[in-house]
């Protein structure tokens, strides 16, 4: 049986509005954010860029980490992102086929 992983991730809009979440299938969840399939906050604020993620084997550890990050100030989350991704590149930019997602707006 293949090992299952869990991911804590941070998505950002071009104006750097942030969203922190958890998932077991990061490629699908990021796609949902990019396409607006989830609706709500990330769709309303056009939060389409994956700027940070961590991988966990135990879901309980991922849940603890997500709560920890969500409890931080915005400044703390920005510092976490910039430590690993100083230019705020979309880490999922090459995960999907060309022209399959329109996140320019």
Buried (B, 14 or more C-beta within 10 A) or exposed (E): EEEEBBBBBBBBBEEEBBBBBBBEEBEEBBBBBBBBEBEEEBBEBBBBBBBBBBEBEEEEEBBEBBEEBEEEEEEEBBEBBEEEBEEBEBBBEEBBEEEEBEBEE
